[in-house]
Amino acid sequence: MNYTKKIVLVIAVFSVLYSCSTRKNTFVSRNWHTLNTKYNVLFNGNEALKQGVKAIDDNYKDDWFTQLPIEPIKFEEDKIIIPTIKSSMGAGFDDDEKKEEEKASTPFGIAEEKAVKAIQKHGMNIKDLERNRQIDDAYLLLGKARYYEQRFVPAIEAFNYVIATYPNANLIAETKIWRAKANIRNDNEEFAIESMKLLLQVRDTLELDLPVETAEQGYTALAMAYIKSDSIENAKKYLIKSTETLKNRNQGARNLFVLGQIYSSENKKDSAQLAFNKIINFKKAPYKYKMHAHIELAKNSTTDSTSVAILEKMYKLIKDRDNRPNLNELYYQVGNLHEQNDSINLAVDYYNKSLRTASNNVKQKTFTYEKLGNINFKNSKYVIASSYYDSIINIATDTLNLRFRRIKRKHRNLAALINFEETVTKNDSILKIVALTKPEQEAFFQKYIDNLKKQDEEAAQLKLNQQAFGDTFGGDLLKSKNEGKWYFYNSQSLNFGKTEFQKIWGNRALEDNWRWSAKTATNITKQDSLVVNTKNLRYNLASYLETIPSEKGKIDTLNIERNNALYELGVIYKEQFKDPKLAIERLERATTLNPEKELILPINWHLYLSYKALGDDAKANEHKNIILTDYPTTKFAQVIRNPNKPFEENVSVNEIEKKYKEFYYLYKKAKYFEVTEKIDKYLLLIPNSKLVPKFSLLKAYAIGKYRIKDEYLMALEFVAVSYGNTEEGKKAKEIIKQLNK
């Protein structure tokens, strides 16, 4: 009897297995494979896909200073994809087992592996008709996994197979949308636009229902395609359509944000404000979009009452503790609003608050530094402005964009100015001390030493307190038996203090004025002795007095360097920065310091031109009379007497050619600022020479090497207009055409 039961059981098992064959079109077979595909293989594959997409979302960092991409994925532009070999299944399967094992180590690889398994093991293609209703879902999963792995051609093959083989599938519309996205990524946006219009517009004409979420995806894909093809007007049209229903809260909020950014870039502030307000009022929108929508509203505010309302809102956001991660951006925007309203002091205050806020947002810091640099530059505080630009260069991570290169050029233009200003400050300080009497010099340095000692003591005490309390506060120290008692009754803290004191000062005797350098320390190691000796040297009055120059030659050199720097600063402020007030300030000071004879004439010439530019005829005539009286035979006097009449040059052609070669060699050595500076001075000597165009073009080339493009174009245009019939003028015109392409 038992034998018979076994036989029946075996027959039953074989019957079930036979009926579940992928080659048998039976009710049991169809449903068994469908259920197994859906709730086993595809379920695991879709879960792996979700895991991979979540990792992308978590790792993707939006750059809120640029227009956001519609799809928040960053693909490698130059990634090389090895083409797959099509199998009989028609979707580009790869039979390399080793490669399949590598794929399975990533979420998208697992998703693809599950999709392939579903198709190969559960597909029921009988008489060219697929009987398993889940196979089209498997191909869609396969295409998505390949899309996220940046294998767009194999992904398109999978999507095409679904569209060609299962035209009536439930997910056919979604598959067409994914195929369009893959084509966009594959630089075939024209096909994507055509296919999406067929899907969306033809369905509307035929009055066929398309799920709202699917329609949103389609309009989003169309907007992606139009942005890729630089058709911004069409992109805006479909972004608007994709945000009418907002079923997908993440993508809908992102589409609204991109739409607002486009309007903002077109200076359509009212439309931009509508888009950002819609995000703020969209209750289900992710908070990051709401927060940055407020910031964008501040960027797009006008100077009327709307800016006041936005400013009040920004203050409320700053007070909200939940917004601490965005405090640096909020402070920056408040500063920007105050700057727009000409409240510069308030603007600077909030920009500094933005910098003081702890944040890893380096790009935000560069914008704040730039704002502060520009404010100081505008107020003629060039040294301070340069320090802010220097901060940008030191912390910036993206050094290839045009903005960074523009800032770097601006900083480089300030380099010579900063160098001369530092020379003036340093030499003034030294000469001021040199001018003091011996007792005054001693008193000056003694005061400095006393301040130095005080600072060192405060730093030592701070370090002592940190070692005593900072690392153990709230920990083992408070758990000791001396918990809560005064510092000197706590043995552990006291030991810390003793060790630190001996490390710095050694074993000092218990007496008054124990810190004085003359006091000896006992039992000091070599390392401790070095520390003490260094401190003693810093506190040694004689060591400072020895540094004061006393030789007449050195003092004269300091005076000459300072006077030359003042003259160079005057010329830079006048010629390069078009700031006659600062030019006059530096040049007038130079006249009071007994400058060298060769500087007196050019100083008076530049002062004459600077006062003339400011409309101060009285001061201009004062310096004009000095030139006419003391230097009547010079070219400067001749230009003043007859501004429209050419004068005879005393410089020979050979000397001019030698000078040109000299400047050209400086140009080849990349000393561009020096070239422009020397040419400016030399052209005053040869205003009517036939070689002037050559010097002017060389100057333009030098400007192009270290200044911004606009200044380079201006220099070239000057040559093209002033010397249009010369070879240099024609060459300048050719370069201008190339730069304007």
Secondary structure, 3 states (H helix, E strand, C coil): CHHHHHHHHHHHHHHHHHHCCCCCCCHHHHHHHHHHHHHHHHHHHHHHHHHHHHHHHHHCCCCCCCCCCCCCCCCCCCCCCCCCCCCCCCCCCCCCHHHHHHHCCCHHHHHHHHHHHHHHHHCCEECCEECCCCHHHHHHHHHHHHHHCCCHHHHHHHHHHHHHHCCCCCCHHHHHHHHHHHHHHCCCHHHHHHHHHHHHHHHHHHCCCCCHHHHHHHHHHHHHHHHHCCCHHHHHHHHHHHCCCCCCHHHHHHHHHHHHHHHHHCCCHHHHHHHHHHHHHCCCCCHHHHHHHHHHHHHCCCCCHHHHHHHHHHHHHHHCHHHHHHHHHHHHHHHHHHHHCCCHHHHHHHHHHHHHCCCCCHHHHHHHHHHHHHHHHHCCCHHHHHHHHHHHHHHCCCCCCHHHHHHHHHHHHHHHHHHHHHHHHHHHHHHHHHCCCHHHHHHHHHHHHHHHHHHHHHHHHHHHHHHHHHCCCCCCCCCCCCCCCCHHHCHHHHHHHHHHHHHHHCECCCCCCCCCCCCCCECCCHHHHHHHHHHHHHCCHHHHHCCCCCCHHHHHHHHHHHHHHHHHHHHHHHHHCCCHHHHHHHHHHHHCCCCCHHHHHHHHHHHHHHHHHHCCHHHHHHHHHHHHHHCCCCHHHHHHHCCCCCCCCCCCHHHHHHHHHHHHHHHHCCCHHHHHHHHHHHHCCCCCCCCHHHHHHHHHHHHHHHCCHHHHHHHHHHHHHHCCCCHHHHHHHHHHHHHCC
